[in-house]
Amino acid sequence: MPSIGNAVSPIPDARRSTGNFLPGLTSSNVLSIWKDLDGTLWVGTVADGLAYLFRGSHRFRALRHDPRARPSLPGKMITVILSRDPDEVWIGMAKGGGICVYNKRTGTLLT
């Protein structure tokens, strides 16, 4: 299984892919992958924020950097994803994005 950044890619040719290889995934340029305590799959991209796939779902949803939208990530490049408890996901971003916490139950971001 090839690695992408510090994560492992479940898709053999993910680095060479030029299109959306999974429905709703915001980008094929992946830096980080995390499966949380509830089984939600989180995918951090190079320049298009964070995509997540709830357990049992077949389509990704996205959190992106958009100052006009709520919730909005403070950065675009997601380098680290970690779960602290079933409701919270910690998101680390490069290029000045910092760290934020996404609450899955309320849909809010703490930056």
SULPE-V635159 format. One record per backbone hydrogen bond with DSSP energy under -0.5 kcal/mol. NH is the residue of the N-H (numbers start at 1). CO is the residue of the C=O. Records with the same first field share a line. If there is no record, write none. Layout:
NH: CO / CO
//
This chain:
4: 7
6: 31
7: 4
9: 2
12: 10
14: 11
16: 13
17: 13 / 14
21: 19
25: 22
30: 28
31: 44
32: 44
34: 42
36: 34 / 40
39: 36
41: 53
42: 34 / 40
43: 51
44: 32
45: 49
46: 29
49: 76
50: 63
51: 43
52: 61
53: 41
57: 54
60: 23
61: 52
63: 50
66: 64
69: 66
73: 64
78: 45 / 76
79: 77 / 92
80: 92
82: 90
84: 88
85: 88
88: 85
89: 102
90: 82
91: 100
92: 80
93: 98
94: 77
97: 94
98: 93
100: 91
101: 110
102: 89
103: 101 / 108
104: 87 / 102
107: 103
108: 103
110: 101
111: 109
//
